[in-house]
Amino acid sequence: MNEVRTLLEQFWISRETDKETYFRVKRDIPRFRKFLQEQLGWRLIQNEKLLKLEKIPAHAESFMGIREFQEIQDYCILCVVLIFLEDKEEQEQFLLSELVDFISLHLKRVMEVDWNSFSQRKSLVRALQYAEEKGMLKVYEGSSDHLSEGMGQEVLYENTGLSRYFAVGFLKDISGYQSWRDFEKESGEDSMQADTDRLRSRVNRIYRQLAVCPAIYWDGNEDTDALYLKNQRQWVEHYLDENLGGRLDVHKNAAFWMVEEDDTYGLVHPREAMLPELCCLVCSEIREKAEYETKRQEGEKIRLTENQLDRLILRCRRNWSEAWSKEYREMDEARLLQNVKEYMKNWMMLEQDGSHVWILPAAGKTSGFYPKDFKIKKGEDGEDE
């Protein structure tokens, strides 16, 4: 098995809950430690409780968040839960009511707290269940499942001690940072940096983007990351293939780390699910439109109005919905359009630009079609849609 992939796929590996994986990966660490440190520049936490690779991305992307969370307040509550657990001893037990009082006190500094609000109770449930799922909390009595219905229930928790490893440790004071952009500036190239530091930042940026993101893009021929990638392509592909498996595809304004269909890891596109399938159909429509109707812009991007993209998606539905699942056949148009566009954004195929969208090169890497003898639904005028 590829143990680097295991570290990439999992947030952390707990010895208590997955002892076999913990020791298997631990034994293999000397083989790939240098790759993690030099190419990726990531810190590996290794102790008697867990193994964790701090996967700091090169750039913030829209899909980089806790998948279960839906609101900003979900993250706010989780942060306060971490602060609460910081003062608790390992294996110390406490009641939900104690934790809720602590959350209420600290959240009041940044937002209005009203546990009569269904939305806030749902956020509390999501934060607590995420902490439980990650093993930071153990439930001894009760359940957080029904908190969304009201706050009159009690739950007995135990602190496992894992929460102290959740947040990334920074070497500099970040209390003055205002947004994610400040973190990117910190990890980017600075004119005051020594040449060796700038090169290290560039190397780490490129390997991180290829390892955990669908694509790496650049705008011009003078982009320093692109120049490094093209000049060192052989070594970049060598190190990634040796440790992760796959191949490097470099295009005019983009690069992709590709894995074979029978040797995948993590979340992949396309995969056997309805939404990826119909996105492949949409990408085929876009490629056809790009060939016959639309001139590609700088950076190999295609600019469409949002209405144009909507019509492409709905045309796919009219033509092929008989092959779709019941959920997507009957889904209302607004939700269908939202799901497709959100999926494409998450896979770096699409960028929103006001009333226009940019179709990015990743949309051209995959396409989908049904067999030629598949029955095409006819339009009202009798012509194929």
C-alpha positions as CSV (number, residue, x, y, z in Angstrom):
1,M,0.0,0.0,0.0
2,N,1.0,3.6,-0.5
3,E,1.3,5.1,2.9
4,V,1.8,8.7,1.7
5,R,-1.6,8.5,0.1
6,T,-3.0,7.3,3.4
7,L,-1.7,10.4,5.2
8,L,-3.1,12.6,2.4
9,E,-6.5,10.9,2.5
10,Q,-7.0,11.0,6.3
11,F,-7.1,14.1,8.5
12,W,-5.0,12.1,11.0
13,I,-4.5,8.5,12.0
14,S,-5.3,7.7,15.6
15,R,-3.5,4.9,17.3
16,E,-6.5,4.2,19.5
17,T,-9.1,3.8,16.8
18,D,-6.9,2.5,13.9
19,K,-3.9,0.8,15.4
20,E,-3.1,-1.3,12.3
21,T,-2.9,1.7,10.0
22,Y,-1.1,3.7,12.6
23,F,1.8,1.3,12.8
24,R,1.8,0.5,9.1
25,V,2.3,4.1,8.2
26,K,4.7,4.8,11.0
27,R,7.0,2.0,9.8
28,D,7.1,3.5,6.3
29,I,7.8,7.1,7.3
30,P,11.6,7.0,6.8
31,R,11.0,6.1,3.1
32,F,9.0,9.3,2.3
33,R,10.0,11.7,5.1
34,K,12.4,13.6,2.8
35,F,9.6,14.1,0.1
36,L,7.3,15.5,2.7
37,Q,9.9,17.9,4.1
38,E,11.7,19.1,0.9
39,Q,9.2,18.9,-1.9
40,L,5.9,19.5,-0.1
41,G,7.3,21.4,2.9
42,W,4.7,19.9,5.2
43,R,5.1,19.2,8.9
44,L,4.5,15.6,10.0
45,I,3.3,15.2,13.6
46,Q,4.3,11.8,15.0
47,N,3.7,10.7,18.5
48,E,2.2,7.9,20.6
49,K,-1.3,9.1,20.0
50,L,-1.5,9.9,16.3
51,L,0.1,10.6,13.0
52,K,-0.9,13.8,11.2
53,L,0.3,15.5,8.1
54,E,-0.4,19.2,8.2
55,K,-1.6,19.7,4.6
56,I,-1.3,23.4,4.2
57,P,-2.4,24.3,0.6
58,A,-0.5,26.5,-1.8
59,H,-3.6,28.6,-2.4
60,A,-7.0,28.8,-0.8
61,E,-9.7,27.2,-2.9
62,S,-13.5,27.2,-2.6
63,F,-13.6,23.4,-1.9
64,M,-11.1,23.6,1.0
65,G,-13.3,23.5,4.0
66,I,-15.1,21.0,6.3
67,R,-17.5,19.3,4.0
68,E,-20.1,18.8,6.8
69,F,-20.2,22.5,7.6
70,Q,-22.7,24.9,6.0
71,E,-22.4,28.2,7.8
72,I,-19.6,30.4,9.0
73,Q,-21.0,30.0,12.5
74,D,-20.3,26.3,12.3
75,Y,-16.6,27.2,12.2
76,C,-17.0,29.7,15.0
77,I,-18.5,27.2,17.3
78,L,-15.9,24.6,16.5
79,C,-13.1,27.1,17.4
80,V,-14.7,27.7,20.8
81,V,-15.0,24.0,21.4
82,L,-11.3,23.7,20.8
83,I,-10.6,26.5,23.2
84,F,-12.8,24.8,25.8
85,L,-11.0,21.4,25.4
86,E,-7.6,23.2,25.7
87,D,-8.2,23.7,29.4
88,K,-9.4,20.1,30.0
89,E,-7.2,17.2,31.0
90,E,-7.1,14.1,28.9
91,Q,-9.9,11.7,29.8
92,E,-11.6,14.5,31.8
93,Q,-15.4,14.3,31.6
94,F,-17.8,17.2,31.3
95,L,-21.5,17.9,30.5
96,L,-22.9,19.5,27.4
97,S,-24.5,22.3,29.5
98,E,-21.0,23.3,30.7
99,L,-19.7,23.4,27.1
100,V,-22.7,25.3,25.9
101,D,-22.3,28.0,28.6
102,F,-18.7,28.3,27.6
103,I,-19.6,28.6,23.9
104,S,-22.3,31.2,24.6
105,L,-19.9,33.4,26.7
106,H,-17.1,33.4,24.0
107,L,-19.3,33.6,20.9
108,K,-21.0,36.8,22.3
109,R,-17.7,38.6,21.4
110,V,-18.2,38.0,17.7
111,M,-21.9,37.3,17.1
112,E,-25.3,37.3,18.7
113,V,-26.1,34.0,20.4
114,D,-29.6,32.7,20.6
115,W,-30.0,28.9,21.1
116,N,-33.7,29.3,20.4
117,S,-32.6,29.8,16.8
118,F,-32.9,26.5,14.8
119,S,-30.0,27.6,12.6
120,Q,-27.6,28.1,15.6
121,R,-28.7,24.8,17.2
122,K,-28.0,23.0,13.9
123,S,-24.6,24.6,13.7
124,L,-23.9,23.4,17.3
125,V,-24.9,19.9,16.3
126,R,-22.6,19.9,13.2
127,A,-19.6,21.2,15.2
128,L,-20.1,18.7,18.0
129,Q,-20.7,15.7,15.6
130,Y,-17.6,16.7,13.7
131,A,-15.5,16.8,16.9
132,E,-16.9,13.4,17.8
133,E,-16.2,12.0,14.3
134,K,-12.6,13.2,14.5
135,G,-12.2,11.5,17.9
136,M,-11.7,14.8,19.9
137,L,-14.8,14.0,21.9
138,K,-16.1,10.8,23.3
139,V,-19.8,10.4,24.1
140,Y,-20.5,8.5,27.3
141,E,-24.1,9.2,27.9
142,G,-26.8,10.8,25.6
143,S,-26.5,12.0,22.0
144,S,-26.2,15.3,20.3
145,D,-28.5,14.1,17.4
146,H,-31.6,15.8,18.8
147,L,-30.1,19.1,19.9
148,S,-31.5,20.7,16.8
149,E,-35.0,20.1,18.3
150,G,-34.2,21.9,21.6
151,M,-31.5,22.5,24.2
152,G,-33.2,20.6,27.0
153,Q,-31.1,17.5,26.7
154,E,-27.9,16.6,28.5
155,V,-24.8,14.7,27.1
156,L,-21.8,13.4,29.0
157,Y,-18.5,13.8,27.1
158,E,-14.9,12.9,27.6
159,N,-11.9,14.8,26.3
160,T,-9.6,12.5,24.4
161,G,-6.7,15.0,24.1
162,L,-6.6,14.9,20.3
163,S,-8.0,18.4,20.0
164,R,-4.6,19.9,20.9
165,Y,-3.3,18.6,17.5
166,F,-6.2,19.9,15.4
167,A,-5.0,23.5,14.7
168,V,-1.9,24.2,12.6
169,G,1.0,25.6,14.6
170,F,2.5,28.8,13.1
171,L,6.0,30.1,13.7
172,K,4.8,33.7,13.6
173,D,2.1,35.7,15.3
174,I,-1.0,35.6,13.2
175,S,-3.3,37.6,15.5
176,G,-3.2,40.6,13.1
177,Y,-4.2,38.6,10.0
178,Q,-7.4,39.8,8.5
179,S,-8.1,37.1,5.8
180,W,-6.8,34.0,4.0
181,R,-4.8,36.3,1.8
182,D,-2.5,37.1,4.7
183,F,-1.6,33.4,5.0
184,E,-0.8,33.2,1.2
185,K,1.5,36.3,1.5
186,E,3.3,34.6,4.4
187,S,3.9,31.4,2.4
188,G,4.6,33.2,-0.9
189,E,7.7,34.8,-2.4
190,D,8.9,38.0,-0.8
191,S,11.4,40.4,-2.3
192,M,13.2,40.4,1.1
193,Q,13.6,36.6,1.0
194,A,17.0,35.1,0.2
195,D,17.1,33.3,-3.2
196,T,17.2,29.9,-1.5
197,D,14.0,30.8,0.5
198,R,12.2,32.0,-2.6
199,L,13.1,28.8,-4.5
200,R,11.9,26.7,-1.5
201,S,8.6,28.5,-1.4
202,R,8.2,28.0,-5.1
203,V,9.0,24.3,-5.0
204,N,6.6,23.8,-2.1
205,R,3.8,25.7,-3.8
206,I,4.0,23.7,-7.0
207,Y,4.2,20.3,-5.3
208,R,1.4,21.2,-2.9
209,Q,-0.9,22.4,-5.7
210,L,-0.3,19.3,-7.8
211,A,-0.7,16.9,-4.9
212,V,-4.0,18.1,-3.4
213,C,-5.7,20.2,-6.1
214,P,-7.3,19.3,-9.5
215,A,-5.1,21.7,-11.4
216,I,-2.4,24.4,-11.3
217,Y,-2.9,27.4,-13.6
218,W,-0.9,30.3,-14.7
219,D,-1.6,33.3,-17.0
220,G,1.6,34.2,-18.8
221,N,4.8,32.7,-20.1
222,E,6.8,34.6,-17.5
223,D,5.1,33.1,-14.5
224,T,7.9,31.9,-12.2
225,D,6.0,28.8,-11.0
226,A,5.3,27.8,-14.6
227,L,8.9,28.3,-15.7
228,Y,10.1,26.1,-12.8
229,L,7.6,23.4,-13.6
230,K,8.4,23.3,-17.3
231,N,12.2,23.4,-16.7
232,Q,12.1,20.8,-13.9
233,R,9.2,18.7,-15.3
234,Q,11.2,15.5,-15.3
235,W,12.1,15.8,-11.6
236,V,8.7,17.0,-10.5
237,E,7.1,14.0,-12.3
238,H,9.7,11.6,-10.8
239,Y,9.2,12.7,-7.2
240,L,5.4,12.7,-7.4
241,D,5.3,9.3,-9.3
242,E,7.7,7.7,-6.8
243,N,5.7,8.8,-3.8
244,L,2.1,9.1,-5.0
245,G,1.9,7.3,-8.4
246,G,0.5,8.9,-11.5
247,R,1.7,11.1,-14.4
248,L,2.2,14.8,-15.0
249,D,0.3,16.5,-17.8
250,V,1.6,20.0,-18.7
251,H,-0.3,22.2,-21.1
252,K,0.2,25.8,-22.3
253,N,-1.4,27.4,-19.2
254,A,-2.1,24.5,-16.9
255,A,-0.7,21.4,-15.4
256,F,-2.5,18.3,-13.9
257,W,-1.4,15.4,-11.8
258,M,-3.3,12.5,-13.3
259,V,-3.9,9.0,-11.8
260,E,-5.0,5.9,-13.6
261,E,-8.6,4.7,-13.2
262,D,-7.6,1.5,-11.5
263,D,-5.1,3.2,-9.1
264,T,-6.9,6.2,-7.6
265,Y,-6.9,7.7,-4.1
266,G,-8.9,10.3,-2.3
267,L,-11.9,11.9,-4.0
268,V,-11.6,11.7,-7.8
269,H,-13.4,13.0,-10.9
270,P,-15.0,11.4,-12.7
271,R,-16.4,8.7,-10.5
272,E,-19.5,6.5,-10.5
273,A,-22.1,9.0,-9.3
274,M,-24.8,11.0,-11.2
275,L,-23.4,14.5,-10.7
276,P,-19.9,13.8,-12.0
277,E,-21.5,11.9,-14.9
278,L,-23.7,14.8,-16.0
279,C,-20.8,17.2,-15.5
280,C,-18.9,15.2,-18.0
281,L,-21.8,15.6,-20.4
282,V,-21.7,19.4,-19.8
283,C,-17.9,19.5,-20.4
284,S,-18.5,17.7,-23.8
285,E,-21.1,20.4,-24.7
286,I,-18.6,23.1,-23.7
287,R,-15.8,21.6,-25.8
288,E,-18.1,21.5,-28.8
289,K,-19.1,25.1,-28.3
290,A,-15.5,26.2,-27.8
291,E,-14.6,24.5,-31.1
292,Y,-17.4,26.0,-33.2
293,E,-18.6,29.2,-31.5
294,T,-16.3,30.6,-28.9
295,K,-12.8,32.0,-29.2
296,R,-10.6,31.0,-26.4
297,Q,-9.2,33.8,-24.3
298,E,-5.8,34.3,-22.8
299,G,-4.9,31.5,-20.4
300,E,-6.9,28.9,-22.5
301,K,-10.1,30.0,-20.7
302,I,-13.5,30.3,-22.3
303,R,-15.8,33.2,-21.3
304,L,-19.5,32.6,-21.4
305,T,-22.4,34.4,-20.0
306,E,-24.1,32.6,-17.1
307,N,-27.2,32.3,-19.3
308,Q,-25.2,30.5,-22.0
309,L,-23.8,28.0,-19.5
310,D,-27.3,27.5,-18.1
311,R,-28.7,26.7,-21.6
312,L,-25.9,24.2,-22.1
313,I,-26.7,22.4,-18.9
314,L,-30.4,22.4,-19.6
315,R,-29.8,21.1,-23.2
316,C,-28.0,18.2,-21.7
317,R,-31.0,17.5,-19.5
318,R,-33.4,17.7,-22.4
319,N,-31.3,15.3,-24.5
320,W,-30.1,12.8,-21.9
321,S,-32.3,12.9,-18.8
322,E,-33.8,9.5,-19.7
323,A,-30.4,8.1,-18.6
324,W,-30.2,10.1,-15.4
325,S,-31.3,9.0,-11.9
326,K,-34.8,9.8,-10.7
327,E,-33.4,12.5,-8.4
328,Y,-31.8,14.5,-11.2
329,R,-34.6,13.8,-13.7
330,E,-37.1,15.4,-11.4
331,M,-34.8,18.1,-9.8
332,D,-36.0,21.6,-10.3
333,E,-34.0,23.7,-12.7
334,A,-32.5,26.1,-10.2
335,R,-31.2,23.4,-8.0
336,L,-29.8,21.4,-10.9
337,L,-27.9,24.4,-12.3
338,Q,-26.6,25.2,-8.8
339,N,-25.3,21.7,-8.2
340,V,-23.6,21.4,-11.6
341,K,-21.9,24.8,-11.3
342,E,-20.9,24.2,-7.7
343,Y,-19.3,20.9,-8.6
344,M,-17.4,22.5,-11.5
345,K,-16.1,25.2,-9.2
346,N,-14.9,22.7,-6.7
347,W,-13.0,20.8,-9.4
348,M,-11.5,24.0,-10.7
349,M,-13.4,23.8,-14.0
350,L,-15.3,27.1,-13.6
351,E,-14.8,30.5,-12.1
352,Q,-17.6,33.0,-11.5
353,D,-17.1,36.6,-12.8
354,G,-20.2,38.6,-12.2
355,S,-22.8,37.7,-14.8
356,H,-20.2,35.8,-16.7
357,V,-18.3,32.6,-16.1
358,W,-14.8,31.4,-17.1
359,I,-14.5,27.8,-18.2
360,L,-11.1,26.7,-17.1
361,P,-8.8,24.1,-18.8
362,A,-9.7,21.4,-16.4
363,A,-13.1,21.2,-18.1
364,G,-11.3,20.0,-21.2
365,K,-9.6,17.1,-19.4
366,T,-12.7,14.9,-19.2
367,S,-15.8,14.5,-21.3
368,G,-18.8,12.2,-21.3
369,F,-21.1,10.8,-23.9
370,Y,-23.8,8.1,-24.2
371,P,-23.7,5.4,-27.0
372,K,-24.6,6.7,-30.4
373,D,-27.7,4.4,-30.5
374,F,-29.1,5.9,-27.3
375,K,-32.5,7.4,-28.0
376,I,-32.3,11.2,-28.2
377,K,-35.4,13.0,-27.0
378,K,-37.0,15.1,-29.8
379,G,-37.9,18.7,-29.5
380,E,-41.3,20.2,-30.2
381,D,-40.4,20.9,-33.8
382,G,-39.3,17.2,-34.3
383,E,-35.7,18.1,-34.6
384,D,-33.0,16.7,-32.3
385,E,-32.3,19.0,-29.4
